[in-house]
Amino acid sequence: MNIEEVLLKYEPKRENILLILHELQNSKSNQFLSKEDIESVARYLGLPPSKVYETATFYGLFSTKPRGKYIVRVCVSTPCHVEGAEEIKKTLEETLGIKLGETTEDGLFTLEEVSCLGICGVAPAMMINEEAFGNLTPERAIEIINSFREREGER
């Protein structure tokens, strides 16, 4: 889906900015908002590009740089921290061969941390794109990553 198709799904009202940005980002395989996206949204909504950029960089679920097909978000809230989020984060960095904020060379995974996923009852937790995983152990985190690799035909 191209930029114009996404824009035309919404009325050109400022209150639609988050919906538009979310759909634009999700419509791309590298899940990010380009300069062109931001400028197009600004024109469509009658806003300065700086306002759209400000919105896109304020919310942690938006990115202005290319990311992997799978966004791995590790929760570092207090409950997750207490239950072992640091160990999960280190395990994911080792398993993926990247640090927080980086993307694997094959473009499949980007590793990020978030302050809360809202699933504290199953801490420690992570999300991969829209799928949540809780009660993590380092071994389970590795299994989950490997299951996504298998989906892509990797070994």
MDAnalysis code that builds the backbone (N, CA, C; Angstrom):
import MDAnalysis as mda
import numpy as np

u = mda.Universe.empty(465, n_residues=155, atom_resindex=np.repeat(np.arange(155), 3), trajectory=True)
u.add_TopologyAttr("name", ["N", "CA", "C"] * 155)
u.add_TopologyAttr("resid", np.arange(1, 156))
u.add_TopologyAttr("resname", ["MET", "ASN", "ILE", "GLU", "GLU", "VAL", "LEU", "LEU", "LYS", "TYR", "GLU", "PRO", "LYS", "ARG", "GLU", "ASN", "ILE", "LEU", "LEU", "ILE", "LEU", "HIS", "GLU", "LEU", "GLN", "ASN", "SER", "LYS", "SER", "ASN", "GLN", "PHE", "LEU", "SER", "LYS", "GLU", "ASP", "ILE", "GLU", "SER", "VAL", "ALA", "ARG", "TYR", "LEU", "GLY", "LEU", "PRO", "PRO", "SER", "LYS", "VAL", "TYR", "GLU", "THR", "ALA", "THR", "PHE", "TYR", "GLY", "LEU", "PHE", "SER", "THR", "LYS", "PRO", "ARG", "GLY", "LYS", "TYR", "ILE", "VAL", "ARG", "VAL", "CYS", "VAL", "SER", "THR", "PRO", "CYS", "HIS", "VAL", "GLU", "GLY", "ALA", "GLU", "GLU", "ILE", "LYS", "LYS", "THR", "LEU", "GLU", "GLU", "THR", "LEU", "GLY", "ILE", "LYS", "LEU", "GLY", "GLU", "THR", "THR", "GLU", "ASP", "GLY", "LEU", "PHE", "THR", "LEU", "GLU", "GLU", "VAL", "SER", "CYS", "LEU", "GLY", "ILE", "CYS", "GLY", "VAL", "ALA", "PRO", "ALA", "MET", "MET", "ILE", "ASN", "GLU", "GLU", "ALA", "PHE", "GLY", "ASN", "LEU", "THR", "PRO", "GLU", "ARG", "ALA", "ILE", "GLU", "ILE", "ILE", "ASN", "SER", "PHE", "ARG", "GLU", "ARG", "GLU", "GLY", "GLU", "ARG"])
u.atoms.positions = np.array([
    [0.853, -1.176, 0.000],
    [0.000, 0.000, 0.000],
    [0.902, 1.245, 0.000],
    [0.585, 2.214, -0.864],
    [1.422, 3.411, -0.917],
    [0.879, 4.506, 0.013],
    [1.636, 5.569, 0.144],
    [1.295, 6.651, 1.074],
    [-0.090, 7.217, 0.790],
    [-0.370, 7.481, -0.476],
    [-1.658, 8.092, -0.829],
    [-2.833, 7.201, -0.445],
    [-2.686, 5.889, -0.656],
    [-3.755, 4.952, -0.297],
    [-4.031, 4.975, 1.202],
    [-2.977, 5.057, 1.997],
    [-3.154, 5.121, 3.452],
    [-3.822, 6.434, 3.831],
    [-3.325, 7.534, 3.299],
    [-3.875, 8.844, 3.661],
    [-5.360, 8.949, 3.338],
    [-5.747, 8.452, 2.185],
    [-7.140, 8.585, 1.748],
    [-8.121, 7.764, 2.582],
    [-7.609, 6.867, 3.416],
    [-8.474, 6.091, 4.303],
    [-8.954, 6.920, 5.499],
    [-8.317, 8.077, 5.717],
    [-8.602, 8.901, 6.890],
    [-8.969, 10.317, 6.481],
    [-9.843, 10.923, 7.259],
    [-10.152, 12.331, 7.032],
    [-8.911, 13.142, 7.376],
    [-8.691, 14.255, 6.669],
    [-7.490, 15.062, 6.948],
    [-7.661, 15.905, 8.208],
    [-7.776, 15.219, 9.339],
    [-7.930, 15.875, 10.641],
    [-6.743, 15.509, 11.523],
    [-6.288, 16.481, 12.289],
    [-5.126, 16.270, 13.158],
    [-5.297, 15.068, 14.091],
    [-6.527, 14.825, 14.555],
    [-6.734, 13.715, 15.492],
    [-6.502, 12.343, 14.862],
    [-6.327, 12.277, 13.556],
    [-6.038, 11.012, 12.881],
    [-4.544, 10.739, 12.716],
    [-3.713, 11.629, 13.229],
    [-2.272, 11.517, 13.003],
    [-1.704, 10.184, 13.482],
    [-2.089, 9.727, 14.676],
    [-1.534, 8.476, 15.192],
    [-1.988, 7.283, 14.358],
    [-3.243, 7.270, 13.965],
    [-3.755, 6.179, 13.126],
    [-3.027, 6.133, 11.789],
    [-2.833, 7.305, 11.203],
    [-2.152, 7.383, 9.909],
    [-0.697, 6.917, 10.042],
    [0.009, 7.435, 11.029],
    [1.415, 7.058, 11.208],
    [1.550, 5.559, 11.476],
    [0.666, 5.042, 12.303],
    [0.710, 3.607, 12.631],
    [0.502, 2.758, 11.377],
    [-0.501, 3.101, 10.592],
    [-0.773, 2.315, 9.389],
    [0.346, 2.457, 8.351],
    [0.871, 3.659, 8.198],
    [1.984, 3.855, 7.255],
    [3.181, 2.997, 7.646],
    [3.542, 3.050, 8.914],
    [4.696, 2.293, 9.381],
    [4.477, 0.792, 9.189],
    [3.287, 0.318, 9.535],
    [3.010, -1.115, 9.429],
    [2.870, -1.596, 7.996],
    [2.687, -0.678, 7.071],
    [2.528, -1.075, 5.665],
    [3.867, -1.358, 4.988],
    [4.966, -1.094, 5.689],
    [6.298, -1.267, 5.110],
    [7.012, -2.454, 5.736],
    [7.768, -3.171, 4.934],
    [8.480, -4.337, 5.450],
    [9.558, -3.955, 6.460],
    [10.102, -2.744, 6.357],
    [11.145, -2.326, 7.300],
    [10.598, -1.414, 8.395],
    [9.308, -1.352, 8.550],
    [8.588, -0.773, 9.683],
    [9.158, 0.533, 10.231],
    [9.225, 1.538, 9.371],
    [9.669, 2.839, 9.844],
    [8.984, 3.932, 9.042],
    [9.062, 5.148, 9.565],
    [8.484, 6.312, 8.907],
    [9.610, 7.115, 8.270],
    [9.578, 7.219, 6.967],
    [10.620, 7.947, 6.236],
    [10.335, 9.447, 6.267],
    [11.320, 10.209, 5.830],
    [11.150, 11.659, 5.703],
    [9.985, 11.960, 4.750],
    [9.900, 11.195, 3.677],
    [8.808, 11.364, 2.712],
    [7.443, 11.102, 3.365],
    [7.364, 10.067, 4.206],
    [6.116, 9.767, 4.920],
    [5.705, 10.946, 5.799],
    [6.653, 11.444, 6.558],
    [6.380, 12.540, 7.491],
    [5.939, 13.791, 6.730],
    [6.620, 14.098, 5.641],
    [6.251, 15.276, 4.846],
    [4.872, 15.110, 4.201],
    [4.567, 13.914, 3.733],
    [3.257, 13.662, 3.116],
    [2.126, 13.790, 4.139],
    [2.341, 13.245, 5.313],
    [1.328, 13.340, 6.371],
    [1.144, 14.803, 6.763],
    [2.228, 15.533, 6.875],
    [2.157, 16.955, 7.230],
    [1.333, 17.729, 6.203],
    [1.621, 17.524, 4.925],
    [0.855, 18.195, 3.862],
    [-0.623, 17.832, 3.947],
    [-0.899, 16.554, 4.103],
    [-2.273, 16.063, 4.128],
    [-3.063, 16.651, 5.302],
    [-2.407, 16.764, 6.450],
    [-3.089, 17.262, 7.645],
    [-2.958, 18.768, 7.828],
    [-2.197, 19.422, 6.947],
    [-2.013, 20.864, 7.062],
    [-1.187, 21.262, 8.270],
    [-0.187, 20.451, 8.575],
    [0.684, 20.695, 9.727],
    [2.113, 20.907, 9.262],
    [2.917, 21.588, 10.075],
    [4.340, 21.661, 9.739],
    [4.967, 20.265, 9.892],
    [5.901, 19.911, 9.036],
    [6.561, 18.604, 9.174],
    [7.164, 18.390, 10.565],
    [7.614, 19.455, 11.199],
    [8.205, 19.318, 12.530],
    [7.198, 18.774, 13.547],
    [5.926, 19.096, 13.403],
    [4.893, 18.592, 14.320],
    [4.673, 17.095, 14.109],
    [4.676, 16.661, 12.865],
    [4.495, 15.240, 12.573],
    [5.723, 14.469, 13.056],
    [6.917, 15.010, 12.810],
    [8.148, 14.380, 13.271],
    [8.164, 14.302, 14.799],
    [7.752, 15.358, 15.453],
    [7.681, 15.400, 16.915],
    [6.779, 14.275, 17.433],
    [5.658, 14.080, 16.791],
    [4.737, 13.018, 17.186],
    [5.367, 11.650, 16.942],
    [5.975, 11.481, 15.786],
    [6.576, 10.194, 15.430],
    [7.737, 9.818, 16.339],
    [8.437, 10.799, 16.869],
    [9.582, 10.495, 17.735],
    [9.211, 10.480, 19.215],
    [8.035, 10.977, 19.559],
    [7.599, 10.969, 20.961],
    [7.173, 9.567, 21.393],
    [6.453, 8.884, 20.542],
    [5.920, 7.570, 20.878],
    [6.909, 6.471, 20.538],
    [7.162, 5.590, 21.505],
    [8.143, 4.528, 21.343],
    [7.810, 3.484, 20.294],
    [6.559, 3.387, 19.883],
    [6.204, 2.378, 18.889],
    [6.466, 2.836, 17.453],
    [6.846, 4.105, 17.287],
    [7.190, 4.604, 15.959],
    [8.700, 4.662, 15.825],
    [9.170, 4.529, 14.595],
    [10.601, 4.634, 14.334],
    [10.820, 5.445, 13.070],
    [11.878, 6.244, 13.082],
    [12.242, 7.013, 11.892],
    [13.486, 6.424, 11.213],
    [13.844, 5.218, 11.627],
    [14.933, 4.515, 10.941],
    [14.460, 3.087, 10.656],
    [14.963, 2.505, 9.569],
    [14.527, 1.157, 9.187],
    [14.756, 0.146, 10.304],
    [13.807, -0.769, 10.419],
    [13.889, -1.831, 11.427],
    [13.656, -3.176, 10.756],
    [13.821, -4.218, 11.531],
    [13.642, -5.567, 11.019],
    [12.181, -5.926, 10.819],
    [11.991, -7.048, 10.175],
    [10.636, -7.565, 9.950],
    [9.959, -7.847, 11.290],
    [10.745, -8.323, 12.249],
    [10.222, -8.630, 13.581],
    [10.834, -7.673, 14.603],
    [9.977, -6.917, 15.269],
    [10.425, -6.003, 16.319],
    [10.285, -6.735, 17.649],
    [11.410, -6.999, 18.287],
    [11.427, -7.692, 19.570],
    [11.510, -6.624, 20.653],
    [10.428, -6.492, 21.430],
    [10.370, -5.479, 22.488],
    [10.427, -6.173, 23.848],
    [11.485, -5.895, 24.597],
    [11.657, -6.474, 25.925],
    [11.164, -5.473, 26.957],
    [10.277, -5.927, 27.826],
    [9.743, -5.051, 28.864],
    [10.755, -4.930, 30.000],
    [10.991, -3.697, 30.447],
    [11.914, -3.453, 31.553],
    [11.213, -2.737, 32.714],
    [9.870, -2.909, 32.795],
    [9.124, -2.321, 33.909],
    [9.616, -2.927, 35.225],
    [9.205, -2.366, 36.327],
    [9.636, -2.879, 37.639],
    [9.291, -4.356, 37.818],
    [8.044, -4.788, 37.552],
    [7.759, -6.224, 37.712],
    [8.636, -7.105, 36.819],
    [8.834, -6.705, 35.584],
    [9.676, -7.495, 34.674],
    [11.127, -7.482, 35.135],
    [11.590, -6.325, 35.587],
    [12.969, -6.215, 36.078],
    [13.188, -7.168, 37.254],
    [12.270, -7.144, 38.205],
    [12.373, -7.985, 39.396],
    [12.367, -9.471, 39.017],
    [11.610, -9.813, 37.980],
    [11.473, -11.210, 37.568],
    [12.532, -11.676, 36.574],
    [13.487, -10.810, 36.209],
    [14.603, -11.263, 35.382],
    [14.719, -10.683, 33.987],
    [14.158, -9.503, 33.745],
    [14.210, -8.898, 32.414],
    [15.642, -8.664, 31.934],
    [16.547, -8.328, 32.836],
    [17.942, -8.088, 32.424],
    [18.556, -9.338, 31.809],
    [18.288, -10.474, 32.425],
    [18.824, -11.739, 31.909],
    [18.201, -12.060, 30.548],
    [16.915, -11.777, 30.403],
    [16.233, -12.004, 29.127],
    [16.844, -11.101, 28.060],
    [17.049, -9.834, 28.412],
    [17.631, -8.876, 27.463],
    [19.020, -9.345, 27.017],
    [19.865, -9.759, 27.947],
    [21.212, -10.235, 27.603],
    [21.151, -11.484, 26.723],
    [20.232, -12.383, 27.045],
    [20.067, -13.602, 26.252],
    [19.661, -13.255, 24.825],
    [18.732, -12.318, 24.675],
    [18.291, -11.919, 23.338],
    [19.417, -11.250, 22.557],
    [20.198, -10.408, 23.223],
    [21.335, -9.772, 22.544],
    [22.318, -10.829, 22.042],
    [22.603, -11.829, 22.877],
    [23.532, -12.895, 22.483],
    [22.947, -13.751, 21.362],
    [21.677, -14.110, 21.488],
    [21.029, -14.979, 20.502],
    [20.923, -14.299, 19.144],
    [20.599, -13.020, 19.153],
    [20.427, -12.274, 17.906],
    [21.741, -11.692, 17.379],
    [22.739, -11.580, 18.255],
    [24.021, -11.008, 17.850],
    [23.975, -9.505, 17.656],
    [23.063, -8.836, 18.374],
    [22.912, -7.378, 18.276],
    [22.685, -6.797, 19.664],
    [22.821, -5.488, 19.760],
    [22.522, -4.754, 20.996],
    [21.172, -4.068, 20.838],
    [20.666, -3.522, 21.931],
    [19.408, -2.778, 21.886],
    [19.469, -1.688, 20.828],
    [18.391, -1.544, 20.064],
    [18.316, -0.520, 19.029],
    [18.915, -0.930, 17.702],
    [19.498, -2.121, 17.641],
    [20.121, -2.581, 16.406],
    [19.235, -3.590, 15.679],
    [19.568, -3.809, 14.429],
    [18.851, -4.762, 13.580],
    [19.839, -5.806, 13.087],
    [19.396, -7.054, 13.041],
    [20.267, -8.130, 12.556],
    [20.638, -7.886, 11.096],
    [21.788, -8.394, 10.695],
    [22.283, -8.184, 9.326],
    [21.300, -8.658, 8.270],
    [20.546, -9.719, 8.578],
    [19.593, -10.247, 7.604],
    [18.291, -9.441, 7.554],
    [18.191, -8.418, 8.405],
    [17.015, -7.558, 8.401],
    [15.784, -8.177, 9.042],
    [15.952, -9.291, 9.738],
    [14.784, -9.943, 10.333],
    [14.386, -9.377, 11.685],
    [15.348, -9.099, 12.554],
    [15.025, -8.716, 13.924],
    [15.620, -7.370, 14.310],
    [14.825, -6.580, 15.018],
    [15.297, -5.375, 15.690],
    [14.979, -5.561, 17.158],
    [15.931, -5.247, 18.019],
    [15.756, -5.419, 19.457],
    [15.563, -4.063, 20.122],
    [14.477, -3.936, 20.869],
    [14.161, -2.691, 21.570],
    [13.731, -3.014, 22.996],
    [13.813, -2.013, 23.863],
    [13.246, -2.182, 25.191],
    [12.115, -1.186, 25.360],
    [11.116, -1.589, 26.123],
    [9.973, -0.730, 26.399],
    [9.763, -0.673, 27.899],
    [9.172, 0.425, 28.347],
    [8.995, 0.594, 29.785],
    [7.838, -0.216, 30.339],
    [6.873, -0.594, 29.512],
    [5.767, -1.423, 30.002],
    [4.972, -1.974, 28.829],
    [4.652, -3.256, 28.913],
    [3.797, -3.886, 27.908],
    [2.376, -4.073, 28.432],
    [2.186, -3.826, 29.729],
    [0.857, -3.959, 30.315],
    [0.454, -5.392, 30.611],
    [1.425, -6.286, 30.698],
    [1.129, -7.687, 31.027],
    [1.996, -8.128, 32.213],
    [1.968, -7.305, 33.247],
    [2.830, -7.496, 34.419],
    [2.595, -8.825, 35.137],
    [1.403, -9.374, 35.003],
    [1.096, -10.639, 35.666],
    [1.868, -11.821, 35.125],
    [2.503, -11.663, 33.968],
    [3.291, -12.747, 33.375],
    [4.743, -12.311, 33.161],
    [5.236, -11.471, 34.053],
    [6.609, -10.966, 33.963],
    [7.605, -12.100, 34.188],
    [8.776, -12.028, 33.525],
    [9.197, -11.062, 32.519],
    [8.539, -11.353, 31.171],
    [8.402, -10.284, 30.378],
    [7.646, -10.398, 29.131],
    [8.340, -9.682, 27.979],
    [7.933, -10.074, 26.780],
    [8.387, -9.401, 25.559],
    [7.275, -9.515, 24.527],
    [7.381, -8.684, 23.508],
    [6.483, -8.776, 22.361],
    [7.331, -8.878, 21.111],
    [6.836, -9.638, 20.154],
    [7.438, -9.646, 18.827],
    [6.317, -9.213, 17.894],
    [6.501, -8.015, 17.337],
    [5.444, -7.329, 16.599],
    [4.228, -7.235, 17.514],
    [3.118, -7.853, 17.193],
    [1.909, -7.723, 18.009],
    [1.664, -8.920, 18.919],
    [2.584, -9.878, 18.954],
    [2.416, -11.105, 19.728],
    [3.185, -11.020, 21.047],
    [2.470, -11.228, 22.163],
    [3.071, -11.119, 23.493],
    [3.500, -12.488, 24.019],
    [4.597, -12.480, 24.773],
    [5.122, -13.687, 25.397],
    [5.469, -13.365, 26.839],
    [4.982, -14.171, 27.764],
    [5.245, -13.917, 29.177],
    [5.860, -15.122, 29.860],
    [6.123, -14.941, 31.164],
    [6.746, -15.980, 31.987],
    [8.021, -16.490, 31.323],
    [8.813, -15.556, 30.829],
    [10.012, -15.920, 30.074],
    [11.135, -16.430, 30.950],
    [11.867, -17.347, 30.389],
    [13.166, -17.782, 30.904],
    [14.132, -17.556, 29.746],
    [15.419, -17.540, 30.007],
    [16.351, -17.401, 28.884],
    [16.150, -18.496, 27.825],
    [15.905, -19.720, 28.275],
    [15.707, -20.827, 27.340],
    [14.460, -20.612, 26.489],
    [13.387, -20.155, 27.108],
    [12.139, -19.928, 26.373],
    [12.300, -18.782, 25.366],
    [13.032, -17.744, 25.762],
    [13.275, -16.616, 24.852],
    [14.012, -17.096, 23.600],
    [15.006, -17.967, 23.788],
    [15.752, -18.518, 22.653],
    [14.823, -19.360, 21.772],
    [13.984, -20.185, 22.392],
    [13.032, -21.014, 21.629],
    [12.107, -20.144, 20.781],
    [11.638, -19.054, 21.361],
    [10.712, -18.160, 20.650],
    [11.415, -17.540, 19.443],
    [12.625, -17.035, 19.649],
    [13.383, -16.449, 18.531],
    [13.605, -17.496, 17.448],
    [13.980, -18.698, 17.860],
    [14.222, -19.760, 16.882],
    [12.951, -20.117, 16.116],
    [11.790, -20.039, 16.761],
    [10.537, -20.339, 16.058],
    [10.260, -19.291, 14.973],
    [10.633, -18.038, 15.235],
    [10.474, -17.001, 14.211],
    [11.479, -17.199, 13.091],
    [12.676, -17.632, 13.413],
    [13.671, -17.930, 12.382],
    [13.185, -19.083, 11.492],
    [12.587, -20.092, 12.113],
    [12.070, -21.227, 11.346],
    [10.967, -20.795, 10.395],
    [10.167, -19.826, 10.801],
    [9.127, -19.291, 9.918],
    [9.734, -18.731, 8.638],
    [10.952, -18.256, 8.751],
    [11.641, -17.640, 7.617],
    [12.527, -18.626, 6.885],
    [12.544, -19.865, 7.350],
    [13.350, -20.879, 6.678],
    [14.809, -20.855, 7.062],
    [15.112, -20.163, 8.173],
    [16.496, -20.103, 8.650],
    [16.780, -21.269, 9.571],
    [18.022, -21.534, 9.796],
    [18.423, -22.574, 10.768],
    [19.427, -22.013, 11.710],
])
